[in-house]
């Protein structure tokens, strides 16, 4: 059975929670007002400090005062003893009074009283700090949090709260304060956008102009002024995935879209490129729709977020990706048009691709049911790997998210963790480059990872395209690894390829051999195996035509 003191504590917590939930709208407005003031103070957006901020803050203070008065009244009505003990600031003399009046053990009461105070006060202060940090860093310029004035205000408020908690705030109400602050932390995890941030937080608009299907094997040149904007923007997948909005009406010729508008604190030019809008962003970097000054050519310009420029390893990987992509042939890969460093900030300009990643296509339209399209996908990826492997490179992260389905055919993306075949590693030992359900068995051991690992991942992607999931997908990490190194692929997944193209299924089965020596050795050998599996093997030039014809059977 609960004793009187325990019932009082639980009642206080419950009453505080109900009051806080009933006034959530006031809390949200107060947090938004805090973010507006912080953004306006940086000078990034003069409109951020919109009217209503003072009223929201006063409203939140009124809620706090209501909580204090209401809970103290509840304690007094319930029990004058509890009011005298819990309705007063911290004082050890209250322990004996509570124990005597409630006929409870002195040890029990002292434990509740001291432990409750010592736990609740630091927890309250910590939660207050975390709330302020989240509100002033999420989506705001770095100076909103890093400014010395801001830090001084936060520290000052914490010191003031500590003094109030020790000398003024009743012990029983510390519990209510902790409950209030826990809710504030949860609400502040996804704060409302403020200023121009609200506009830039909207998803990038789909490109609305038609794009003819070119011959993907003709020499690739940068688009000229007459080039029609693509249907959707290319976003390198290690930063963010674009939302793939399919057109609902015939596309209309219009001016190039700007994606998400730039926020005031974002640059307007990088490396001689004018930034037209934001295509996508993530924890590490941002991809902009950009245009070379004095040129009509539009590109996807990728750069690292300012706050990460001090990360030497990330800068090294970015530089490595630039070097790798510049070497990779243009057929079925995204071409690099330019790279450089502007004011210490590296950037990478890549051709702008239409379409969307394979994983998004599968999620929205389901597996590929055209045998011709599936073979075209398999051949195009093999052609891309052949070019990569001839340069002495291993992609090491081939997966559906890194395969772009464009109107001109599949494109292989993201060489950010590619490595030279001689053993150069771009990740720390044990870092586990790659994506688990597409990793070859040798990637879990100490043996050298070479081109056969890409062949294995190629087979997984082909199966995923026909089945909808990797042949090694499972409910847990351990189950995935056991399936890869021991039990083998899901039979139903392989059967999906077999039903569409038995010849292709045979090559896929070879490529999923546990022993790397039993697989096609590289992209060139993979192309040869695919040609041999057809009744009439096409000549090398005919492979391009076969991919083009097969790709036209896929509804993008």
Legacy VTK file of the C-alpha trace (Angstrom):
# vtk DataFile Version 3.0
C-alpha trace
ASCII
DATASET POLYDATA
POINTS 556 float
0.000 0.000 0.000
1.185 3.527 -0.723
1.733 5.756 2.260
0.344 9.280 2.558
3.536 10.966 1.359
3.813 8.762 -1.716
0.181 9.448 -2.641
0.829 13.182 -2.304
3.852 12.992 -4.599
1.955 11.040 -7.278
-0.993 13.413 -7.063
1.292 16.420 -7.507
2.909 14.850 -10.595
-0.459 13.934 -12.105
-1.965 17.373 -11.538
1.094 19.096 -13.050
0.996 16.842 -16.104
-2.700 17.489 -16.729
-2.208 21.254 -16.456
0.788 21.202 -18.799
-1.008 19.129 -21.415
-4.006 21.439 -21.237
-1.781 24.459 -21.964
0.452 22.999 -24.709
-0.567 25.701 -27.182
0.785 28.352 -24.801
4.078 26.456 -24.514
4.441 26.164 -28.304
3.821 29.895 -28.775
6.353 30.753 -26.070
9.027 28.513 -27.616
8.362 30.009 -31.041
8.722 33.497 -29.556
12.102 32.508 -28.084
13.294 31.322 -31.505
12.028 34.495 -33.189
13.926 36.701 -30.768
17.094 34.661 -31.239
16.852 34.803 -35.047
16.163 38.552 -35.027
19.170 39.086 -32.728
21.496 37.504 -35.325
20.403 40.037 -37.924
19.700 37.202 -40.375
15.988 37.945 -40.563
14.660 41.295 -39.427
11.081 40.016 -39.623
11.698 37.126 -37.238
10.765 39.082 -34.139
7.151 39.295 -35.223
4.479 40.659 -32.858
3.052 38.283 -30.305
6.306 37.183 -28.732
5.840 39.168 -25.523
2.264 37.975 -25.124
3.290 34.344 -25.568
6.030 34.669 -22.944
3.669 36.365 -20.479
1.128 33.627 -21.108
3.695 30.946 -20.233
4.610 32.782 -17.022
0.912 32.944 -16.152
0.627 29.176 -16.617
3.562 28.678 -14.243
1.998 30.931 -11.641
-1.305 29.083 -12.008
0.504 25.802 -11.402
2.160 27.108 -8.224
-1.053 28.527 -6.759
-3.176 25.549 -7.760
-0.820 22.873 -6.435
-0.238 24.701 -3.147
-3.993 25.039 -2.722
-4.399 21.332 -3.453
-1.854 20.430 -0.769
-3.496 22.726 1.827
-6.999 21.406 1.165
-5.801 17.813 1.242
-3.621 17.948 4.344
-2.243 20.828 6.365
0.637 18.541 7.375
1.601 17.901 3.754
1.293 21.606 3.015
3.651 22.519 5.843
6.140 19.867 4.767
6.007 19.980 0.945
4.644 23.482 0.448
7.760 25.119 1.946
11.334 25.569 0.604
13.916 22.909 1.435
14.490 22.632 5.196
15.558 19.481 7.069
13.409 20.493 10.013
10.406 19.613 7.862
11.499 15.957 7.893
10.826 15.494 11.614
7.562 17.389 11.361
6.326 15.232 8.487
7.398 12.000 10.185
5.728 12.947 13.458
2.462 14.167 11.959
2.066 11.286 9.459
3.255 8.569 11.865
5.798 7.413 9.309
9.369 6.251 9.831
11.849 9.111 10.116
14.232 7.244 7.787
11.556 6.814 5.117
10.503 10.445 5.218
14.101 11.703 5.214
14.887 9.492 2.201
11.903 10.783 0.250
12.554 14.392 1.182
16.314 14.629 0.554
16.463 12.282 -2.442
13.546 14.042 -4.089
15.143 17.463 -3.703
18.679 16.412 -4.687
17.344 14.609 -7.775
14.726 17.062 -8.963
16.695 20.315 -8.764
19.665 19.253 -10.998
17.288 17.422 -13.351
15.149 20.541 -13.701
18.187 22.684 -14.520
19.550 20.141 -17.022
16.217 19.913 -18.845
15.994 23.712 -18.987
19.439 23.851 -20.600
18.629 21.136 -23.148
15.385 22.879 -24.094
17.117 26.193 -24.718
19.912 24.591 -26.709
17.478 22.759 -28.977
15.339 25.853 -29.557
18.357 27.998 -30.457
20.150 25.504 -32.715
17.450 23.714 -34.710
17.265 25.376 -38.129
18.766 28.695 -36.927
22.103 30.287 -37.869
25.020 29.036 -35.712
25.409 32.455 -34.093
21.932 32.156 -32.578
23.451 29.746 -30.032
27.167 30.525 -30.161
26.843 34.270 -29.483
28.336 35.276 -26.144
25.234 37.249 -25.228
23.033 34.205 -25.773
25.259 31.980 -23.659
25.291 34.587 -20.881
21.492 34.774 -20.912
21.121 30.988 -20.747
23.624 30.688 -17.890
21.994 33.578 -16.073
18.572 31.959 -16.302
19.975 28.663 -15.000
21.603 30.386 -12.022
18.357 32.239 -11.283
16.384 28.989 -11.415
18.903 27.313 -9.100
18.542 30.107 -6.534
14.749 29.962 -6.769
14.831 26.175 -6.412
17.020 26.240 -3.291
15.594 29.234 -1.419
12.108 29.954 -2.775
10.428 27.105 -4.630
8.551 24.655 -2.379
9.996 21.147 -2.413
6.735 19.604 -3.575
6.586 21.961 -6.554
10.033 20.931 -7.785
8.312 17.761 -8.957
5.820 19.838 -10.914
8.658 21.918 -12.396
10.400 18.761 -13.625
7.169 17.503 -15.204
6.659 20.861 -16.958
10.226 20.814 -18.278
10.060 17.225 -19.535
7.060 18.189 -21.655
8.935 21.303 -22.860
11.871 19.149 -23.983
9.584 16.797 -25.902
7.706 19.645 -27.595
10.963 21.438 -28.416
12.375 18.423 -30.288
10.517 19.597 -33.410
10.221 23.377 -33.031
8.125 25.432 -35.418
10.051 27.167 -38.240
10.447 30.926 -37.834
11.227 33.751 -40.228
12.271 32.621 -43.699
13.035 29.193 -42.260
9.345 28.320 -42.605
9.442 28.825 -46.339
12.723 27.010 -46.823
11.481 24.054 -44.777
8.963 23.203 -47.487
9.896 20.286 -49.728
11.486 21.110 -53.036
8.990 21.490 -55.857
9.059 19.042 -58.695
10.481 20.234 -61.963
7.587 20.873 -64.284
9.094 20.789 -67.773
9.235 17.766 -70.078
12.463 15.994 -70.828
13.043 14.032 -74.009
14.758 10.657 -73.699
18.266 11.067 -75.146
20.610 8.335 -76.227
22.536 7.661 -72.979
25.517 6.322 -74.893
26.106 9.351 -77.055
28.900 11.661 -75.872
27.539 13.499 -72.865
27.853 17.282 -72.895
26.639 19.887 -70.447
23.098 21.092 -71.172
22.792 24.270 -73.204
20.383 27.166 -72.898
17.694 25.267 -74.777
17.925 22.359 -72.345
14.539 21.707 -70.744
14.533 21.475 -66.935
14.302 17.893 -65.612
11.282 16.497 -63.795
12.891 16.066 -60.387
16.195 17.036 -58.876
19.157 14.813 -58.144
20.218 14.731 -54.518
23.352 12.763 -53.489
21.973 10.176 -51.102
24.414 10.502 -48.230
22.938 13.966 -47.549
19.232 13.647 -48.104
16.646 11.889 -50.230
14.395 14.084 -52.387
10.660 13.703 -52.229
9.623 12.203 -55.578
6.375 13.946 -56.543
5.008 12.341 -59.725
3.403 14.790 -62.129
-0.365 14.832 -61.942
-0.884 16.804 -65.143
0.943 17.200 -68.447
4.058 19.246 -67.761
4.021 22.842 -68.845
7.040 24.677 -70.196
8.004 27.222 -67.568
10.964 28.922 -66.015
13.374 26.728 -64.065
12.125 25.906 -60.559
14.043 27.151 -57.559
13.379 24.256 -55.209
13.217 25.402 -51.602
13.972 29.134 -51.259
17.290 30.063 -49.706
17.124 31.254 -46.118
18.721 34.615 -45.261
21.792 33.102 -43.613
22.666 30.915 -46.620
25.193 32.124 -49.212
24.054 33.433 -52.572
27.152 32.351 -54.504
29.736 29.599 -54.072
32.756 29.226 -56.313
31.366 31.435 -59.064
27.983 29.661 -59.060
24.780 31.556 -58.326
22.588 29.568 -55.947
18.992 29.432 -57.164
17.478 27.321 -54.393
18.024 24.389 -52.093
17.418 20.910 -53.562
18.016 19.011 -50.354
19.991 19.042 -47.122
21.041 16.710 -44.364
23.229 16.458 -41.313
26.496 16.750 -43.260
25.853 18.878 -46.298
23.501 20.689 -48.620
22.785 20.368 -52.331
21.795 23.527 -54.188
20.312 24.178 -57.576
22.973 26.453 -59.050
23.951 28.190 -62.257
27.368 29.266 -63.384
27.502 33.030 -63.555
27.306 34.066 -67.187
26.044 30.632 -68.276
22.652 29.025 -68.766
23.828 25.634 -67.500
22.195 24.497 -64.258
23.952 22.062 -61.936
23.504 20.316 -58.614
26.094 21.980 -56.393
27.009 19.982 -53.319
28.838 21.471 -50.337
29.561 20.717 -46.675
27.665 22.508 -43.918
29.639 25.352 -42.347
29.614 23.873 -38.855
31.400 20.734 -40.134
34.293 22.462 -41.918
36.521 21.641 -38.950
35.979 17.890 -39.439
39.181 16.795 -41.169
37.909 13.273 -41.912
34.723 14.574 -43.522
36.704 17.024 -45.658
38.988 14.196 -46.731
36.024 12.056 -47.776
34.493 14.946 -49.676
37.768 15.544 -51.498
38.036 11.832 -52.196
34.529 11.744 -53.652
35.398 14.638 -55.946
38.495 12.826 -57.212
36.690 9.529 -57.697
33.711 11.008 -59.515
35.973 13.016 -61.803
37.635 9.773 -62.941
34.490 7.684 -63.440
33.174 7.472 -67.028
29.944 9.337 -67.769
27.896 6.358 -69.001
25.358 5.476 -66.299
27.076 7.577 -63.617
26.553 11.180 -62.530
29.219 13.346 -64.125
31.290 15.876 -62.198
31.414 19.212 -64.004
33.522 21.199 -61.565
35.042 21.077 -58.095
36.899 23.534 -55.917
37.153 25.375 -52.615
35.581 28.776 -51.956
36.612 30.617 -48.784
37.591 27.319 -47.164
34.337 25.630 -48.177
34.703 22.782 -50.713
32.058 22.326 -53.378
31.245 19.832 -56.092
29.204 20.740 -59.200
27.473 17.736 -60.789
25.132 17.334 -63.716
21.481 17.748 -62.848
19.584 14.479 -63.264
15.872 13.851 -63.547
14.116 10.872 -61.978
14.321 9.367 -58.507
16.254 6.665 -56.608
15.392 3.000 -57.058
14.365 2.559 -53.429
11.813 5.379 -53.730
10.471 3.907 -56.983
10.037 0.497 -55.349
8.361 1.999 -52.309
5.845 3.948 -54.374
5.302 1.776 -57.464
6.386 -1.659 -56.310
8.834 -4.100 -57.922
9.768 -3.926 -61.606
7.536 -6.335 -63.545
9.022 -5.835 -67.017
11.669 -8.408 -67.915
13.166 -6.005 -70.476
13.401 -3.176 -67.952
14.945 -5.452 -65.302
17.594 -6.655 -67.745
18.225 -3.055 -68.845
18.809 -2.119 -65.202
21.171 -5.049 -64.683
23.133 -4.279 -67.867
23.398 -0.555 -67.157
24.718 -1.137 -63.643
27.204 -3.668 -65.012
28.384 -1.102 -67.594
28.830 1.476 -64.801
30.745 -0.992 -62.615
32.910 -1.973 -65.565
34.019 1.640 -65.978
34.580 2.024 -62.235
36.581 -1.187 -61.925
38.778 -0.414 -64.948
40.010 2.625 -63.009
41.062 0.395 -60.125
38.156 1.508 -57.927
35.613 -0.326 -55.799
32.314 1.448 -55.113
31.637 -0.447 -51.845
28.187 1.038 -51.249
26.040 -0.088 -54.175
22.406 -0.147 -53.030
18.986 0.989 -54.356
19.332 4.408 -52.717
22.452 4.982 -54.832
20.804 4.049 -58.132
18.989 6.915 -59.860
16.252 5.993 -62.320
16.352 8.727 -64.966
14.588 8.919 -68.304
17.951 8.293 -69.975
18.571 5.107 -68.000
19.873 4.129 -64.561
22.717 6.131 -63.060
25.090 4.924 -60.349
25.691 7.563 -57.657
27.632 8.307 -54.491
31.239 7.217 -54.536
31.890 8.821 -51.160
33.310 5.610 -49.645
34.850 4.195 -52.832
38.377 2.865 -52.337
41.339 2.118 -54.546
41.678 -1.637 -55.124
45.193 -1.600 -53.666
43.657 -1.519 -50.195
43.311 2.166 -49.379
40.528 2.512 -46.809
38.519 5.644 -46.277
36.898 4.539 -43.042
38.398 3.701 -39.693
39.137 0.094 -38.876
35.893 -1.603 -37.975
33.898 1.251 -39.469
31.979 -1.162 -41.656
31.574 0.770 -44.930
28.493 -0.160 -46.912
24.876 -0.992 -46.145
24.324 -4.237 -44.257
21.806 -6.040 -46.498
23.942 -5.325 -49.587
27.348 -6.182 -48.117
29.313 -9.208 -49.314
30.469 -11.879 -46.817
34.113 -10.779 -47.093
33.174 -7.317 -45.801
32.474 -8.855 -42.376
35.978 -10.282 -42.057
39.561 -9.152 -42.350
40.099 -10.214 -45.944
40.652 -7.657 -48.645
37.501 -6.223 -50.200
37.739 -5.994 -53.970
35.580 -5.757 -57.059
33.696 -9.046 -56.337
32.021 -7.209 -53.424
30.488 -4.793 -55.936
29.347 -7.760 -58.054
27.601 -9.205 -54.975
25.892 -5.860 -54.288
24.873 -5.661 -57.966
23.074 -9.005 -57.619
21.324 -7.845 -54.432
20.099 -4.693 -56.206
18.789 -6.656 -59.200
16.909 -9.012 -56.874
15.566 -6.064 -54.900
14.298 -4.446 -58.116
12.304 -7.586 -58.987
11.270 -8.594 -55.463
10.996 -5.278 -53.616
13.572 -6.043 -50.915
17.132 -7.316 -50.581
17.439 -11.120 -50.731
19.172 -10.914 -47.341
16.612 -8.724 -45.573
15.705 -10.002 -42.090
14.214 -8.770 -38.844
17.489 -8.263 -36.978
21.138 -7.495 -37.643
22.205 -10.956 -36.489
19.689 -12.629 -38.788
20.920 -10.577 -41.769
24.538 -11.540 -41.142
23.647 -15.223 -40.673
21.749 -15.183 -43.946
24.673 -13.550 -45.773
27.459 -15.779 -44.452
25.563 -19.018 -43.855
21.952 -19.720 -44.848
21.923 -17.866 -48.165
19.414 -15.559 -49.903
15.651 -15.705 -49.521
14.363 -18.256 -52.090
11.248 -16.219 -52.853
13.437 -13.232 -53.748
15.466 -15.248 -56.259
12.254 -16.751 -57.634
11.045 -13.238 -58.545
14.035 -12.803 -60.882
13.680 -16.359 -62.209
10.056 -15.688 -63.160
11.024 -12.637 -65.229
14.349 -13.675 -66.775
15.823 -17.150 -66.120
19.100 -16.244 -67.821
19.537 -13.182 -65.629
18.620 -15.259 -62.560
21.496 -17.629 -63.339
24.020 -14.766 -63.398
22.554 -13.361 -60.187
22.955 -16.734 -58.468
26.629 -16.891 -59.534
27.183 -13.341 -58.306
25.837 -14.332 -54.862
28.410 -17.082 -54.329
29.892 -16.869 -50.830
33.397 -17.441 -52.199
34.454 -14.270 -54.092
36.501 -16.415 -56.492
33.304 -18.083 -57.750
31.676 -14.793 -58.744
32.351 -12.755 -61.897
35.531 -10.946 -60.966
34.479 -7.419 -61.916
32.092 -5.348 -63.995
33.642 -6.447 -67.283
33.335 -10.132 -66.380
29.781 -9.441 -65.245
28.917 -7.966 -68.638
30.398 -11.035 -70.329
28.332 -13.360 -68.112
25.152 -11.418 -68.906
25.882 -11.593 -72.637
26.561 -15.334 -72.467
23.249 -15.903 -70.651
21.252 -14.571 -73.611
20.242 -16.732 -76.577
21.939 -14.262 -78.908
24.703 -12.324 -77.226
24.729 -8.666 -78.371
27.924 -7.014 -79.519
29.334 -4.356 -77.157
27.697 -1.514 -79.116
24.401 -3.407 -79.102
24.355 -3.473 -75.300
23.609 0.240 -75.264
20.705 -0.156 -77.671
19.364 -3.101 -75.659
19.398 -1.020 -72.475
17.647 1.881 -74.181
14.881 -0.298 -75.638
14.366 -2.205 -72.398
14.326 0.973 -70.314
11.500 2.400 -72.388
9.239 -0.392 -71.068
9.568 0.945 -67.498
6.951 3.441 -66.339
8.810 6.094 -64.348
LINES 1 557
556 0 1 2 3 4 5 6 7 8 9 10 11 12 13 14 15 16 17 18 19 20 21 22 23 24 25 26 27 28 29 30 31 32 33 34 35 36 37 38 39 40 41 42 43 44 45 46 47 48 49 50 51 52 53 54 55 56 57 58 59 60 61 62 63 64 65 66 67 68 69 70 71 72 73 74 75 76 77 78 79 80 81 82 83 84 85 86 87 88 89 90 91 92 93 94 95 96 97 98 99 100 101 102 103 104 105 106 107 108 109 110 111 112 113 114 115 116 117 118 119 120 121 122 123 124 125 126 127 128 129 130 131 132 133 134 135 136 137 138 139 140 141 142 143 144 145 146 147 148 149 150 151 152 153 154 155 156 157 158 159 160 161 162 163 164 165 166 167 168 169 170 171 172 173 174 175 176 177 178 179 180 181 182 183 184 185 186 187 188 189 190 191 192 193 194 195 196 197 198 199 200 201 202 203 204 205 206 207 208 209 210 211 212 213 214 215 216 217 218 219 220 221 222 223 224 225 226 227 228 229 230 231 232 233 234 235 236 237 238 239 240 241 242 243 244 245 246 247 248 249 250 251 252 253 254 255 256 257 258 259 260 261 262 263 264 265 266 267 268 269 270 271 272 273 274 275 276 277 278 279 280 281 282 283 284 285 286 287 288 289 290 291 292 293 294 295 296 297 298 299 300 301 302 303 304 305 306 307 308 309 310 311 312 313 314 315 316 317 318 319 320 321 322 323 324 325 326 327 328 329 330 331 332 333 334 335 336 337 338 339 340 341 342 343 344 345 346 347 348 349 350 351 352 353 354 355 356 357 358 359 360 361 362 363 364 365 366 367 368 369 370 371 372 373 374 375 376 377 378 379 380 381 382 383 384 385 386 387 388 389 390 391 392 393 394 395 396 397 398 399 400 401 402 403 404 405 406 407 408 409 410 411 412 413 414 415 416 417 418 419 420 421 422 423 424 425 426 427 428 429 430 431 432 433 434 435 436 437 438 439 440 441 442 443 444 445 446 447 448 449 450 451 452 453 454 455 456 457 458 459 460 461 462 463 464 465 466 467 468 469 470 471 472 473 474 475 476 477 478 479 480 481 482 483 484 485 486 487 488 489 490 491 492 493 494 495 496 497 498 499 500 501 502 503 504 505 506 507 508 509 510 511 512 513 514 515 516 517 518 519 520 521 522 523 524 525 526 527 528 529 530 531 532 533 534 535 536 537 538 539 540 541 542 543 544 545 546 547 548 549 550 551 552 553 554 555
